[in-house]
Each structure stands twice: as structure tokens, then as C-alpha cells.
Amino acid sequence: MLDEVGVCTLINGPTPISPDGEPVLSKAPGLENVFLACGFTSGIAACCGAGRGVAEWILAGEPALDLASLDPRRFGPMNGPELHACAVESHGRYYAISRGEGE
């Protein structure tokens, strides 16, 4: 039966990318017991480290590694449209083909 159906629809989901192309991994600013682990374009490649960082935050109150560079407050006071524009630009850079130095 499956041989006869064929492919009816192809769905390509969105890439979760942050405005600077780096993941967001931190306690949620201003919220109790809420943690952020998102924006991982590499998907499963970062899951162990991200999971460990969040688990350490939950269990010990802070991660063993300095993850300050992944805090969402790094984006400053940007609003939704500004964040969206930066994410679109970041997505283009993320998948650009590197031509090497000086090119």
C-alpha cells in the first residue's frame, strides 16, 4: 500500500536560529525556575553539553562552565522586528560558503 501512495507533501521545518547565530542557554531573566536552551542550529550535536549545563543550573544553582556569552540579554533592548531582522541576516551568514581569507 505504501508503494502506491508516494510522497504527497514535503515539509521542511524552520531552523531555530538566534540573532547572532549562537544558541541561547541560561536561566530565563526575571523568572523563577525557568531555563532556556534554544537556538541550536546544530541540533543533536549540542544536546549533551546543553543538557549538562541546564542540569547543573537546576541541581547546583550554576553551571560548571561559564555560559554568560549565551545569555539572551546579550541582544540588549532589541524588539521583535529588530530581532527577526538580525536572525534572518544571521541565517544567511550561517549557510554562506566560506571562500577563505582575503576573498
C-alpha positions in Angstrom: 0.0 0.0 0.0 2.8 2.4 0.9 4.4 1.8 -2.5 1.3 3.2 -4.2 0.9 6.3 -2.2 4.2 8.1 -2.9 5.3 11.4 -1.5 2.3 13.7 -1.2 3.8 16.6 0.8 7.4 17.5 1.7 7.7 19.6 4.9 10.9 21.5 5.7 10.7 23.0 9.2 12.2 26.2 10.4 15.8 26.5 11.5 15.9 27.7 15.1 18.5 30.4 14.8 19.2 33.4 17.1 20.0 36.9 16.0 23.7 36.2 16.3 23.7 32.6 15.2 24.7 31.3 18.7 22.4 29.3 21.0 20.6 30.8 24.0 21.4 28.8 27.1 20.6 30.4 30.5 18.2 30.9 33.3 15.3 32.9 32.0 15.8 36.5 33.1 13.2 37.6 35.6 11.6 34.2 36.0 12.0 31.6 38.8 12.8 28.0 37.8 12.6 28.6 34.1 15.6 27.8 31.9 16.3 28.4 28.2 18.0 26.0 25.8 17.2 27.0 22.3 18.5 28.4 19.0 20.7 25.3 18.4 21.2 25.1 14.6 23.5 22.2 15.1 20.6 20.2 16.8 21.7 17.0 18.4 25.4 17.9 18.2 25.0 20.3 21.2 22.4 18.3 23.2 24.8 16.7 25.7 26.6 19.9 26.6 23.4 22.0 26.8 21.6 19.3 28.8 24.5 19.2 31.2 24.6 23.0 31.6 20.9 23.2 32.3 21.0 20.2 34.7 23.9 21.8 36.6 21.9 25.0 36.9 18.9 23.2 38.2 20.8 20.9 40.6 23.7 23.1 41.8 22.4 26.6 41.1 25.0 27.3 38.4 26.8 25.5 35.5 30.3 24.3 35.8 31.3 26.2 32.7 31.0 30.0 32.1 27.9 30.3 29.8 27.5 34.0 30.1 28.1 34.5 26.4 24.9 32.5 25.7 22.7 34.7 27.9 19.7 36.2 26.0 20.4 39.6 27.5 23.4 39.8 25.0 20.9 41.1 22.4 20.2 44.2 24.5 16.9 46.1 24.2 16.0 44.9 20.7 12.3 44.4 19.9 10.6 41.6 17.9 11.1 43.2 14.4 14.8 44.0 15.1 15.5 40.5 16.5 13.8 39.0 13.5 15.8 41.1 11.0 19.1 40.1 12.8 18.1 36.4 12.8 17.3 36.5 9.0 20.8 38.1 8.4 22.4 35.6 10.7 20.8 32.7 8.9 22.2 33.9 5.6 25.7 34.2 7.1 25.4 30.8 8.8 24.9 29.0 5.5 27.2 31.1 3.4 30.1 29.3 1.7 33.4 30.4 3.1 35.9 31.4 0.4 38.8 31.6 2.7 40.8 34.6 3.9 41.1 37.6 1.7 38.4 36.6 -0.7 
